[in-house]
Amino acid sequence: MAREIENEMAYVNAWVKAFHPAALNYGRMRVGKPRAGDELTGVTRGFPDKILIENDTVLIIEAKIVPTTSAVGQLEFYVKQFPVTPELYFARNLPIKGIILTTMENQTVRLFAEDKGFEYVVF
């Protein structure tokens, strides 16, 4: 059963506060390399829900109150784009850990996420 959560970001922040309070927290930063004309054509860079750096590892979190397989695809895109993100260039060579954060168990999504090498966290 999903928790009654007004806001997905409040949910993510509660999880970070509970389990990663000392991590460097980059919030909802765009990932990927900016391209000429992006400001005219709309957003072409992704927005993971949270980027943390802890113990020399980058944690990229995609949260869904109700888990979906599309969230795994989003996370895969963010992980691939992270190394070319100019704002976090200093961290480009750190290991990256992708995390699907959700409120409920879903075996289909869990297996898909784990098959891609991501952690599936129920909180």
N, C-alpha and C positions, 0 to 999 in steps of 0.2 A: 504494500500500500504506500502510495506516494505521501510524503510529508506535506503538510500545508505550508507552502513557502510562497510568499508574495513575489519574490524577485529572485531570478536565477543567480544574479551576481551576489546577492546577500547570502545565498546558499554556498556559492563558491568561497566567498570570504570567510564564512563560518568554518568551512572545512580547512582552509589555509590556516586560520587562527588556531584550530584544534590540533593539526598535524604537522604544520610547517611554519611555525610562528617566527623562526629566525631566518627564513629564506629571504633572499633578495627578491622583491616582488615588483614585477613590471606590468601588472594589470593587463588591460586589454590593448596591447600594443600590436600594430600591424606587423605581419611577417611577410618577407619576400622583398624583392628588389623593385624599387619604384621605376616606372617606365615613363619616358617622355609622353606628355599628353594625358597622364592619369587623372589630373585635376579636371580635365574636360570630359573624359569618358566615364567617370565614375570609379568606384573602388575596384582595383584589380588585385589588391593584396588582402590576405586573410586576416581575420581577427579572432585568434583563440581566446577563450574566456580568461585564461590566466597564463602567464609565463613566470616561472620561479627559477632561481638558480640557488642550488643548495648542495653542499659537499662536492663541488666541482662537477655537477650534473645539471643540465637544463631540464626542467619539468614543464611540459606543455600540456595544459589541461583544457579539455573540451567537456563542458557540463551539459547535461540534459536532465530535466526533471523526469521526463519519460524517455527512456533510452531508445535510440533508433540506429539502424545500421548506417544511415547517412552521416551520423555523427562520427563514425569511424572513418569514413571517407574524408570528412572535413579535417579530422586530426591528422590523417596521413598527409594531406596537402600541407598543413601547417608545419609538420615535422620536416618535410622535404624543402620547404621554403625558408626555414629558420637560418641555415648557414649563410644565406645571401642577404640577410636583413642588416642593412647598414647601421641601424641604431644599436644593434647588439653584436657588432662585428667582433668585439673582444672575446665573445663566447662561442664563436663559430666552430672551434675545434673540440669543444666539450662534448661528452656523450649526451644524447638526447633521450629522454624517457617520455613517451606519450601516455597520457592518462585519460580514460573516459570516466568521468565522475557522474554518478546518477543516484537517484533515490530508491531504485528498485532493481531486483534481479531480473534479468532477461537472458536466458541461455543462448539464444540466437546471437544477440549483440555481443555477449561476453565471448563466445567462441570466435566470432568474426574479429573482435578487437585483439584477442590473444593470438589469433593466427597471424595478425599483422605485427605482433610483438609489443602490443600495448597492454597496459594494466587496466583492469576494469574494477572500479572502486564503488561500492555501495555505501552511501553515508546518509 
